[in-house]
Amino acid sequence: WLQNLAILLNFSLIDSPPAFLGCLRNVFVDSHLVLPATGPKDSDAHTNVTVGCSDRDKCDDSPCQNRGRCVSQGWRRYVCECHRPYEGDNCEEEYITARLGNQDLKSYAVFSLDEEPEDTLVISLFMRSRQLNGLLLTLANSTSQYFRLWLEKGRLKIQVNNFETLTGQSPVSDGHFHLVTVKLEGTTASVSQSTQTQGSVVTRQIHTHSGDKVFVGGLPDPRGSASFGGYFKGCIQDLRINSRRLQFYPIASKVESYNLEELVDVAEGCSSNNACAVNPCLNGGECYSMWDDFICSCPPNTAGQRCEEVKWCELSPCPASALCQPLPQGFECLSNATFRTDSRVLHYSSIGQISHSLVNITLSFRTRQTSATLLHAQKGSDYLTVSLMNSYLVMELQVEADKVTVQSLAPLSDRDWHFVEISMKNQTVSSRWTLAVDKGKEASSMAKTAVEVLDFLKEGADIFLGGLNLDSGVSLSGCLGPVKIGGLLLPFYPETELNFPRPQEEQFVRRNPNAAAQYGCWGKSVCAPNPCHNGGLCEDLFDLHECECPPEWTGPVCQNLTDSCNSSPCVFGNCTSLAGRFKCECEQGFAGEQCEVEVDMCEVNSCSHGATCLRSFQRYTCLCPRDMTGQYCQLPQLPLSMCTGTRWNYSCFNGGNCSEVNNSCSCLPGFTGQW
């Protein structure tokens, strides 16, 4: 009878009310206490019956899993509000993720709609992918496809009615899960990623109908998928249209879902392709798998996603006298080279694997020579020559009987380094070759030309530095810096002098490696032995010297005594040149070794009888007392005679007497004049 009572209290019969939820106390049957009662633990007489009557809130026990929110529903009841992608009474179930495009297989799923249209259509899903392009979802009826959602360049894109489109702002192809929501409400379509709106667009209103199809991951016809990036490769989870689910693999919890009609190569879970299976890491790199991707742990001196970039220069491939220049696929050893009459012309050609067009020439040089061949290249009747003519740099180019010449604007044989770039410039009317020196003003060819590239040098051409060819010998006396054609170096160092060969496919190589080059830039030995005489110092001006002479010597090699008077050392006087020195004869009023001191003329004067000396420029005068006269006041002042003449009155000076003849004076001996 106890079992019958338990069944009565805890189990519902068909069409009976739900089981009792509450507390009972002092339950007697035939005077026997039934509840509360104790029994064996393994007894099936008591199910979900506990001693006591607790009204503790069930949410206090945190029954909701996976961050679900517990909402109390009264005494001993609760519901869990689950975050996506979780479901179940306690949010204990996760919607099963579907893997599409695994191992690059064609995969897709087809669902059918079975409800009448609503005014608002909301499509939402979790997606994860590293693929930049791929078709995510298509809505179609029996006549057309009226909605598409796909990835384009890593961003979400929608199309409504095969016309209106909208592209999201943020990339989603980063290998992480993203909650994507597309909302079609009235005539407005919007896209959001998580909680961030990606944009909206005005569209014509669409409605879904019962019987419409939902294609996920692609279409059965590969051509239809190809127009929208091909089949989607990645994972999709918790796909919903409005409130109903589209489950690739159903969960145990009962939820409203659309019918799955077809599932083609869609795997359960979100597995990753083994990207390391094909060993993508180069140059000894070690591969580590990531989700649908890989990462390479590169050995030293390598870089890049696949360790494809070798840091060649860190391996010291060049001789000590060269500078290593890294290239995307290799390296070059840069240096200068000196050419003299006893040097040999350097001979080059390509290895026949140059793929890009050769459109320019760059070189640097240094010389005092007015005429010389710097570079000459020839293939049949086609040729290119860069030379010095009367100190001007000239480029001559002939291809298929079309000839062009361009010349520098200024002479360049001045012993300084000059950087030259010769390139084609396409203008609106015609094409012209230009020659720019030291990144300054350009000189252009004088005529139109159809020759726009130097591609005849890519294969089968002979290229020479320092002369016209091997037989003519070196005509350059000076230095060349790095010479490049189309960005490819003409190396001074042969492969035999490198620590290991250059790996790049596009390159020019030395064809006469036994012709030793003089590396660096060295001028002629113009100061050894010292050409300057008499203690002069020799200054090397690159293939030219200049003597700095002691003060007493002059001339190109200090061979002549210096004329000490050339510098006009005497300020106020005349200079006389003596051996190693000079002597000044000063003008009156000046003194000093160079007659630079003005003398006070009154310091030594001849004024007598108390006269006052008055100084002036280079002379002085004496101001005499009343009774003295003369230049130096050395004579006594003679009496003055006042005379009355027939026509006027007059005076006779210095003791002269009045004369009746012609109103004049009779002078004492030593004086003359009318008065």
Buried (B, 14 or more C-beta within 10 A) or exposed (E): EBEEBBEEBEEEEEEEEEEEEEEEEEEEEEEEEBBBEEEEEEEEBBEEBEEEEEEEBBBEEEBBBBEBEBEEEEEBEBBBEBEBBBBBBBBBBBBBBBBBBBEEEBBBBBBBBEEEEEEEBBBBBBBBBBBEBBBBBBBBBEEEBBBBBBBBEBBBBBBBEEEBBBBBEEBBBEBEBBBBBBBBEEEEBBBBBEEEEBBBBEBEBBEBEEEBBBBBBBBEEEEBBBEBBBBBBBBBBBBBBEEBBBBBBEBEBEBEBBEBEEBBBBBEEBBBBEBBEEEBBBBEBEBEBEBBBBBBEBEEBBBBBBBBBBBBBEBEBBBEEBEBBBBEBBBBBBBBBBBEEEBBBBBBBBEEEBEEEBBBBBBBBBBBBEEBBBBBBBBEEBBBBBBBEEBBBBBBBBBEEEEBBBBBBBEBBEBEBBBBBBEBEEEEEEBBBBBBBBEEEBBBBEEEBEBBBBBBBBEEBBBBBBBBEBEEBBBBBBBBBBBBBBEBBBBBBBEEBBEEEBEBEBBBBBBBBEBEBBBEBEBBEBBEEBBBBBEBEBEBEBBEBBBEBEEBBBBBBBBBBBEBBEEEBBBBBEBEBEEEEBBBEBBEBBBBEBBBEBBEBBEEBEBBBEBEBBBEEEEBBBEBEEEBBBEBBBBEBBEEBEBEEEEEEBEBBBBBEBBEEEBBBEBEEEBEEEB
